[in-house]
Each structure stands twice: as C-alpha cells, then as structure tokens.
Amino acid sequence: MIMRIGIVILPDQRWSEAQRRWRQAEEWGFDHAWTYDHLGWRDLVDGPWFDSMSTLTAAALVTSRIRLGTLVASPNFRHPAAFARQVTTLDDISGGRLLLGIGAGGIGFDATVLGGDTLPPRRRVDRFGEFTELLDLVLRQDGVTWRGEWFSAVDARNNPGCVQMPRVPFVVAANGPRSMRLVARFGQGWVTTGTGGDDLESWWESVAALAARLDATLDEAGRDPATLDRYLSLDAAPVFSLTSADFFADAVERAARLGFTDVVTHWPRLSSWYAGDENVLAEVAQILPELRRS
C-alpha cells in the first residue's frame, strides 16, 4: 500500500509570508495541503487569521500538482447553497485538485460569532446530516429546491458544475456512529482525530477502535471499503508528530498498519499550537518517498 502524506498550513500569516509554505509543500512532494476553515480558532482567534477559501484559491495559483483542501468546513457558518458556489469556483481554479473536508462543527468561536447558541452534540450531527445531503445535491444537480429543518434553498444553481465529476470528493470527519453513516453514504474519504487519550498509547488505541467502528459501519451499509480513503490527523495525538523525523516515521507506519491511506501533519509554528522546528519538517520531506512505502 502506498501511503499519501499531507500537511496543514494554518491561515495565520499574511499571504506575502504564507505563499512560501504552500509552494514549498508542493516542491517537497507532499500529496495534499490543507487549511482550517474557521472564522477564528481557539486562542489564535485574536489573530492574525485569514479566510480558508481565499487562502486555498491563492494556493491553487502558486501550485500545480498538490491537492488542496479544507480541514474541515462545517455548517457553523456555511450554507450549502452559497458554499457550493465557492467550492465549484475553487475546484475550477485549481484544475480539479480540491478535496472538501467537512465536519459537524465545534463549540468554539465559530459556533457563537454569528449570534447563535452552541448546539449540543446530537443537534450538531442533525444539522451536519442535512448540510451534507444538501451540499451533495447542489454540487451534483442544477436547480435544487429544499425545505429542511436547518436549511432552505430555492432553485439553487451549480452551473457549470465541478471539474471533478460528479462532484468534488467529500472527506467526512467522523468519530461517532451517526457521522460514520454519513461517511458511508456520502464520503470519498474519512478523516479522524481519534478520541482523547492523555497519553500517546491511549490515543492510538482510540484510533484503532474508530477504524474498527468504521469497518463495521461500511459493512452494515454494504459499502466496499476499498472505495473509501482513510485520513488520520496525527497531531490530534498528545505529542506533535514532527517531534523528530524518526517519531514521524513511526507514526506513519502505525497508521498504515491500521489501514489508513493518508496521514496529515501540521507545518510547525514558533509557539503555541503545533510548536516545532521547520528543520524537522525539512528532514521529513527528504524521506517522503520512503515513508510512502510504509
């Protein structure tokens, strides 16, 4: 099995500085590059912070091969009909390189900045199910009318449609049973962060349990597991994946043994979240061909 390796570049730098990272990710040979789709994130909400779709559009214009994606977009502040236009546009500009990571949405800044209440988990998944179904419809069909609990659309258009047919691939974030059923129904990929774990081994145990749960969900839905890519966000673990090149290589090998087709790390930052050394990232880049054979 060939393991694909991606990297998240947070939208926390002006483009005059950030563009170097997107170019470098492609030059180094990463398979995909992502950014967070938030209006503000955790204690970085005070900025600087930039829009994901604009950032990915700029990244598409300074790269030519690497796939680009949101990790992940959510209904916290997205409406499927309006978002579909942005998705279609970015897929066109990138020449069909867009991967659309989508999830139920968290409980932080994004959940309240527009004046709404923070929803409990079950209601967030209710909303996510409708969001995913409507987004799928608008990206595949022209002239969609919809009346739901969470969203409405009247004659929503998608002309000319996506470059990638029948639509851009959905990489669905899911840990719970209901979200995993959305993976089975709509996903071309599944992405997980694992669940908790105060230590590294506990986190890996949670990842293994989730992978087994997904297998059972796909079997129940009659979905061929070979038709679904599996992404693991390594830095949800309690230890940063780019602690060293050897540590990263071990994480890639463990993910492969659990059946993951893709792993994602983060570009090291100077401090706070994902604090690390860019020299380690450069070392990892040199061994990417070897890591892909994990």
Secondary structure, 3 states (H helix, E strand, C coil): CCCEEEEECCCCCCHHHHHHHHHHHHHHCCCEEEECCCCCCHHHCCCCCCCHHHHHHHHHHCCCCCEEEEEEECCCCCCHHHHHHHHHHHHHHCCCCEEEEECCCCCCHHHHCCCCCCCCHHHHHHHHHHHHHHHHHHHHCCCEEEECCCCEEEEECCCCCCCCCCCCCEEEECCCHHHHHHHHHHCCEEEECCCCCCCHHHHHHHHHHHHHHHHHHHHHHCCCHHHCEEEEEHHHCCCCHHHCHHHHHHHHHHHHHCCCCEEEEECCECCCCCECCHHHHHHHHHCHHHHCCC
